[in-house]
Each structure stands twice: as structure tokens, then as C-alpha cells.
Amino acid sequence: MAQQLQQHPLMQRAQQRWQQFAPREQRLLQVLAAVLGVAVVYFLIWQPSQQARLQAEQRLQAQQQQLLWVQQNIARYEALAARQQERVEPASGSLTQRLNQAAEAQDIRLARMQPQGEGMVVSVDEASFAQVLQLVAQLEQQYQLRVETLDVARLDTPGQVRVRQLLVMDNS
């Protein structure tokens, strides 16, 4: 292979050209080739790999900071959730009293309340849909009641509904 390379016409011309240079020019060209070799290695291999390493370190540091922030906020959230659970007081009063209190707080007039098993069936002739949703949320969150069934019918007035059946069970 080396012989084939030496016999190639371009290689023979390059060797003839090299022999024409003075020894001082040959040394100068050798130094130039070495400098160019070092420059190629530096700019094409070393510098890009260093930049990639620095960017990876910066990404790692940013991810570690984000992880720390998430861990701190998880601890803060868990502490807040524990405090809120401590604040929840057991609901007081009978099922009927709690239903009346919740309806009064939402300015809803209950049309009918009828016991059914361990729960109570409630109906409302007319209320805004938003008030009904707030009532349901309040029954579960504040009064510790569980809504089993909610049957709502739309009225002709926009936003107004009739609650045909709201089955509420005591959760406590």
C-alpha cells in the first residue's frame, strides 16, 4: 500500500516539490504543519468538547436547583395540607340542620327534604346553576356530607335550574 502511494503521480510530484525546498524552508513548513495540526485538534475537537461539558454542567446545576425548589415546595405543601386537615372540625348538627345551613349560606330555598335510608333527598324549585355547584362543594368540604346523586333540569331562564333530586349522605 505504501509503495502504491509512493508511485502515485501526485505523490511523486509532491516529493519532487519538497526536494526543491531549501532545508530551512522544509523546517518552516514542518513547523507550520505542526501548528496547523494543533490548531485543528484544538478548534475541531478540544474546544467543542469543552463547551459541551460546560453546557452540560450548567444544565445539571439548573436541574439541581429546580429539584431543590420542587422538594422545598413539596415540603411546604405537605405542611400546609397537614395544617388544613387539623383545622377541619367535625361537622356538628343533624343532617337536616347542616343541609339547611348550607342552603342558607348559598341563598337557596329548599323546596322539599325527605329522608331516604341514612341520607336525605333534597329538591329545589329554582336556583342559579353556579349556586347549586357551590352548594354541592360546600356540602362535601365544609359540612362533611357526601353527594350521591344530583339530578338537575334546565329552566327557561338562562343560568337557572331546578334540582329534582339531590341525595346527600352523612360522611362522618
Protein Blocks (a to p, Z undefined) as FASTA:
>chain_A
ZZmmmmpmklmmmmmmmmmpcfklmmmmmmmmmmmmmmmmmmmmmmmmmmmmmmmmmmmm
mmmmmmmmmmmmmmmmmmmmmmmmmmpccdedjfklmmmmmmmmnopacfbdcdehjbcc
dddfbdcfklmmmmmmmmmmmnopacfbdcddddfbghiacdfbacdddfZZ
